[in-house]
């Protein structure tokens, strides 16, 4: 179970990360390590067929969540999160 830092909650509100999208990312997201940081991200190819192309999956796949020691630290909206992580390796 992940917890939320005060900073994360502030950024979530500022950047418009909706609660339904956050819940989807937490439930279906995959952890990725890049530049010594752990990120929670949606990889749509890995999602079950029934939800892969849902509007919620599309919205969730545009976010990167930074995780440290089981705590969500911050969130970023990004047009290609997986590509961004792969470039930072």
C-alpha positions in Angstrom: 0.0 0.0 0.0 1.3 3.4 -1.0 1.0 6.5 1.2 1.0 10.1 0.0 3.3 12.9 1.0 2.0 16.4 1.7 4.0 17.5 -1.3 2.3 14.9 -3.5 -1.1 16.0 -2.4 -0.2 19.6 -3.2 1.1 18.7 -6.7 -1.8 16.4 -7.4 -4.2 19.4 -6.8 -2.0 21.9 -8.7 -1.5 19.6 -11.7 -5.0 18.3 -11.9 -4.4 14.6 -11.3 -8.0 13.4 -10.6 -8.6 10.8 -7.9 -10.1 8.2 -10.3 -7.0 8.5 -12.5 -4.7 8.2 -9.4 -6.6 5.1 -8.2 -6.2 3.5 -11.7 -2.5 4.2 -11.7 -2.0 2.7 -8.3 -4.0 -0.4 -9.1 -2.7 -1.1 -12.6 0.6 0.8 -12.8 4.1 -0.7 -13.1 7.1 0.3 -11.1 10.1 1.4 -13.2 13.6 2.5 -12.1 15.3 5.3 -13.9 18.2 7.4 -12.7 18.0 5.8 -9.2 14.4 6.9 -8.9 11.4 4.7 -8.8 8.4 5.7 -10.9 4.9 4.3 -11.1 3.6 4.4 -14.7 0.9 2.9 -16.9 2.0 0.8 -19.8 -1.1 0.4 -21.8 0.2 -2.7 -23.7 0.3 -4.5 -20.3 -3.3 -3.7 -19.3 -6.1 -6.3 -19.7 -7.9 -6.1 -23.1 -11.1 -4.8 -21.6 -9.6 -1.7 -20.1 -6.5 -1.1 -22.4 -8.3 1.5 -24.6 -10.7 3.0 -22.0 -10.7 6.7 -21.5 -9.4 6.2 -18.0 -6.4 4.2 -19.2 -5.7 6.9 -21.8 -5.7 9.6 -19.2 -3.7 7.6 -16.7 -1.0 6.8 -19.3 -0.1 10.5 -19.4 1.2 10.6 -15.8 4.5 9.7 -14.0 4.4 9.3 -10.2 7.6 9.4 -8.2 7.7 6.8 -5.4 10.3 6.7 -2.6 10.1 4.1 0.2 6.4 3.4 -0.4 5.5 7.0 -0.4 4.2 8.9 -3.5 6.4 12.0 -3.6 5.3 13.9 -6.7 3.5 13.6 -10.0 4.2 14.9 -13.5 1.9 15.0 -16.6 3.8 13.9 -19.7 2.8 13.2 -23.2 5.1 10.1 -23.5 6.1 9.0 -20.0 7.6 5.7 -21.0 9.7 7.3 -23.7 10.9 9.9 -21.2 11.9 7.3 -18.7 13.7 5.2 -21.3 15.7 8.3 -22.4 16.8 9.1 -18.9 18.3 5.7 -18.3 
